[in-house]
Amino acid sequence: MSKQSNNTFLNDIFNTQWELALKYKDIEGMPDWPFDLDSYDHQVWIKDFLWRCTEEIAEALDVLDNDSEFEKELSDCMHFLVEVFILTGMENRVRYKDLDSMVKAINDSQIKGGLSLYQRINQACLDLVVSLGMAGNCLKNKKWKKTPIATDRVKFESHLSKAFTQLVTIYVVTGNDAQNIYDSYYAKSKINKKRQQDNY
């Protein structure tokens, strides 16, 4: 991927994910978005995507000693997490941020603190998974509950935004800058587009 203005990285990523999501909408039989955060059925979809992010992080940790495979799993998580923002209508919370500034804003002491590299990676992954879980915990309308509970949208957005920052933190801890994150996303998006074309 060619070098470009860093402040367009996330906007480009969201545009590409929109294209992928529209195709996957048909493949998966997904309802129209943005999803209603208070809908029982839509909450099932949102939680499914949050779990997909969690599963990719677990898969990344499973291949921690293989840099290229670890990066692929992180990229999968990025795809699913960006899609959560799109599906929930919250993409403007992230889309127009400067990814390079985000990377630089991650405080060195926050990601080091005397821990080994493996400990820092594991802590960053744990922080991400907890935020994903807390976002899911805001969605209270389960199939067996008859009384609807309104979603605390502010809290949900906060946890989702934290999750995105924590995913970027994992990239930073493992030595990546904004360009690396962008390139990693696009390398996997090409694979996903090819899979869609080939009915993978």
C-alpha positions as CSV (number, residue, x, y, z in Angstrom):
1,M,0.0,0.0,0.0
2,S,1.4,3.4,-1.0
3,K,2.2,6.1,1.5
4,Q,-0.5,8.7,1.9
5,S,-1.9,11.3,4.3
6,N,-2.3,9.6,7.6
7,N,-5.5,11.5,8.5
8,T,-7.4,9.7,5.8
9,F,-6.5,6.1,6.9
10,L,-9.6,5.5,9.0
11,N,-12.0,7.1,6.6
12,D,-10.6,4.9,3.8
13,I,-10.9,1.8,6.1
14,F,-14.5,2.6,6.8
15,N,-15.3,3.2,3.1
16,T,-13.8,-0.2,2.3
17,Q,-15.6,-2.0,5.1
18,W,-18.9,-0.5,3.9
19,E,-18.3,-2.2,0.6
20,L,-17.5,-5.5,2.2
21,A,-20.4,-5.2,4.6
22,L,-23.0,-4.6,1.9
23,K,-21.9,-7.8,0.2
24,Y,-21.8,-9.8,3.5
25,K,-25.3,-8.4,4.3
26,D,-26.7,-10.5,1.4
27,I,-24.5,-13.5,2.2
28,E,-25.4,-13.6,5.8
29,G,-29.1,-12.5,5.5
30,M,-28.4,-9.6,7.7
31,P,-31.1,-7.0,8.4
32,D,-30.8,-3.4,7.3
33,W,-28.6,-1.1,9.3
34,P,-28.1,0.9,11.4
35,F,-29.4,-1.6,13.9
36,D,-31.8,-0.7,16.6
37,L,-29.9,-1.0,19.9
38,D,-33.1,-1.9,21.7
39,S,-34.2,-4.6,19.3
40,Y,-34.0,-8.2,20.5
41,D,-33.0,-9.5,17.1
42,H,-30.6,-6.7,16.3
43,Q,-28.9,-7.2,19.7
44,V,-28.2,-10.8,18.8
45,W,-26.4,-9.6,15.6
46,I,-24.4,-7.0,17.5
47,K,-23.3,-9.5,20.1
48,D,-22.4,-11.9,17.4
49,F,-20.0,-9.4,15.9
50,L,-18.6,-8.5,19.3
51,W,-17.9,-12.2,19.8
52,R,-16.2,-12.4,16.3
53,C,-13.8,-9.7,17.5
54,T,-13.1,-11.6,20.7
55,E,-12.5,-14.8,18.9
56,E,-10.0,-13.2,16.5
57,I,-8.1,-11.9,19.5
58,A,-8.0,-15.4,21.0
59,E,-6.8,-16.7,17.7
60,A,-4.1,-14.0,17.6
61,L,-2.8,-15.0,21.0
62,D,-2.8,-18.6,19.8
63,V,-0.2,-17.6,17.1
64,L,1.6,-15.0,19.1
65,D,5.0,-16.4,18.1
66,N,4.2,-16.1,14.4
67,D,4.3,-12.3,13.6
68,S,2.6,-12.6,10.2
69,E,-0.2,-14.9,11.5
70,F,-0.7,-12.7,14.6
71,E,-1.1,-9.6,12.3
72,K,-3.7,-11.4,10.2
73,E,-5.8,-12.2,13.2
74,L,-5.5,-8.6,14.4
75,S,-6.6,-7.5,11.0
76,D,-9.6,-9.8,11.1
77,C,-10.5,-8.2,14.5
78,M,-10.2,-4.7,12.9
79,H,-12.6,-5.7,10.1
80,F,-15.2,-7.0,12.5
81,L,-14.8,-4.1,14.9
82,V,-15.1,-1.4,12.2
83,E,-18.2,-3.2,11.0
84,V,-19.7,-3.0,14.5
85,F,-19.4,0.7,14.3
86,I,-21.1,0.7,10.9
87,L,-23.9,-1.6,11.9
88,T,-24.7,0.4,15.0
89,G,-24.6,3.7,13.3
90,M,-21.7,4.9,15.4
91,E,-19.0,5.0,12.8
92,N,-18.5,8.8,13.2
93,R,-17.0,8.1,16.6
94,V,-14.0,6.7,14.8
95,R,-14.2,7.3,11.1
96,Y,-12.7,10.8,11.0
97,K,-10.0,10.4,13.6
98,D,-6.4,10.7,12.7
99,L,-4.9,7.2,13.1
100,D,-1.4,8.5,13.3
101,S,-2.4,10.9,16.2
102,M,-4.1,8.0,17.9
103,V,-1.0,5.9,17.7
104,K,1.2,8.7,19.1
105,A,-1.3,9.4,21.9
106,I,-1.0,6.0,23.4
107,N,1.2,6.7,26.4
108,D,4.4,4.8,26.6
109,S,4.0,4.1,30.3
110,Q,0.5,2.8,29.8
111,I,1.8,0.0,27.5
112,K,5.1,-0.7,29.2
113,G,5.1,-0.3,33.0
114,G,8.0,-2.7,33.5
115,L,6.2,-5.7,31.9
116,S,7.7,-8.0,29.4
117,L,6.5,-7.8,25.7
118,Y,4.4,-10.9,26.1
119,Q,2.8,-9.5,29.3
120,R,2.1,-6.2,27.6
121,I,0.5,-7.9,24.6
122,N,-1.6,-10.1,26.9
123,Q,-2.7,-7.1,29.0
124,A,-3.7,-5.1,25.9
125,C,-5.7,-8.1,24.5
126,L,-7.4,-8.6,27.9
127,D,-8.3,-4.9,28.0
128,L,-9.9,-5.1,24.5
129,V,-11.9,-8.3,25.4
130,V,-13.2,-6.7,28.6
131,S,-14.4,-3.6,26.7
132,L,-16.1,-5.8,24.0
133,G,-17.8,-7.7,26.8
134,M,-18.9,-4.6,28.6
135,A,-20.3,-3.3,25.3
136,G,-22.2,-6.5,24.9
137,N,-23.4,-6.3,28.5
138,C,-25.2,-3.0,27.7
139,L,-27.5,-5.0,25.4
140,K,-29.9,-6.5,28.0
141,N,-32.8,-7.8,25.8
142,K,-32.3,-11.5,25.8
143,K,-34.7,-14.0,24.3
144,W,-35.9,-15.3,27.6
145,K,-36.7,-11.8,29.0
146,K,-40.2,-10.5,28.4
147,T,-39.7,-7.0,29.7
148,P,-37.7,-4.8,27.3
149,I,-34.8,-2.9,28.7
150,A,-33.6,0.3,27.0
151,T,-29.9,0.3,26.0
152,D,-27.7,2.8,27.7
153,R,-26.4,4.1,24.3
154,V,-23.8,6.5,25.9
155,K,-22.3,3.6,27.9
156,F,-22.4,1.3,24.8
157,E,-20.6,3.9,22.7
158,S,-18.0,4.5,25.4
159,H,-17.1,0.8,25.7
160,L,-17.0,0.5,21.9
161,S,-14.7,3.5,21.5
162,K,-12.5,2.1,24.2
163,A,-12.3,-1.2,22.4
164,F,-11.1,0.5,19.2
165,T,-8.4,2.4,21.1
166,Q,-7.3,-0.8,22.8
167,L,-7.1,-2.6,19.4
168,V,-4.9,0.2,18.2
169,T,-2.9,-0.3,21.4
170,I,-2.2,-3.9,20.6
171,Y,-0.8,-2.8,17.2
172,V,1.4,-0.2,18.9
173,V,2.6,-2.7,21.6
174,T,3.7,-5.0,18.8
175,G,5.7,-2.3,17.0
176,N,3.2,-1.0,14.4
177,D,2.6,2.5,13.3
178,A,-0.5,4.0,11.5
179,Q,0.8,3.0,8.1
180,N,1.4,-0.6,9.2
181,I,-2.2,-0.8,10.6
182,Y,-3.6,0.6,7.4
183,D,-1.6,-1.7,5.2
184,S,-2.5,-4.7,7.3
185,Y,-6.2,-3.9,7.0
186,Y,-6.0,-3.5,3.3
187,A,-4.0,-6.7,2.7
188,K,-6.9,-8.7,4.4
189,S,-9.6,-6.7,2.7
190,K,-8.3,-7.8,-0.6
191,I,-8.5,-11.4,0.5
192,N,-12.1,-10.9,1.7
193,K,-13.1,-9.3,-1.6
194,K,-11.6,-12.2,-3.4
195,R,-13.5,-14.7,-1.2
196,Q,-16.7,-12.8,-1.8
197,Q,-16.1,-13.1,-5.6
198,D,-15.3,-16.8,-5.3
199,N,-18.2,-17.6,-3.0
200,Y,-15.8,-18.8,-0.4
